[in-house]
């Protein structure tokens, strides 16, 4: 299974101000016609700058760039406190697609790519300025205890297991977890203690190490949450 390390994705300095989506023009075109091609108004230049940072310059990166744009859209939803309409999502996609289409595959239509874009958007769980660990921490605190929590005796260990379980759900399988990033979220615990506790969860059979990271590889370890049979 191919895993995208999303913990270290950074929004370029030309970051957008999501509040401008409050007044974004609503898309009026027909999805099956050439009217879908659209240009963002000049007054939304900050959107343009942000999206332009994710215009592909080579093939094979469309999905990664669409994912980053979808994270921007999730930021917009958070700021305006409502879900974006499909027409608003389409307008942003059309602007991006018009510039990215030279790297589109010949056997896929514009609508195929929009279907992918919407699927990625629906699967995106966190905004551009949120770490998946932070999101997993929030979900773990709001959700029932994770599978296998009966093996643990203290709430701190249950919470760490819950964070791992939520990362498993967010990633749809194996997930990256940096001990330093986890220590930033789980206040009061140093990364060495987080490392020890993760090894303990592995020993209990709640986690499995898929790929071991470390300072020499500059990568976080990859784990999988072991679900009960």
Number of C-alpha atoms within 10 A of each C-alpha: 5 5 12 11 14 15 16 8 13 12 17 12 9 14 17 22 15 18 14 16 18 14 8 15 13 13 19 13 15 10 15 9 8 10 12 20 18 19 13 16 11 9 10 16 13 16 21 20 15 20 23 16 16 20 20 21 12 10 11 12 13 20 14 15 19 25 20 24 27 27 22 25 25 23 21 23 19 16 15 14 10 11 11 16 11 11 15 17 18 23 22 21 23 22 18 24 23 15 13 19 17 13 16 15 12 8 6 9 12 20 12 10 19 18 12 14 22 17 13 19 20 11 14 17 16 21 20 20 13 15 17 25 24 18 18 24 23 15 16 22 14 10 11 10 17 20 16 17 17 10 13 13 9 10 11 13 18 22 18 22 25 27 28 29 27 24 27 19 14 19 20 12 15 24 28 26 22 19 22 16 17 21 17 15 18 19 8 9 15 14 17 12 13 20 16 12 17 23 15 14 21 17 11 13 15 22 21 18 16 13 14 12 16 11 7 6 9 8 15 20 17 18 22 22 26 17 12 8 3
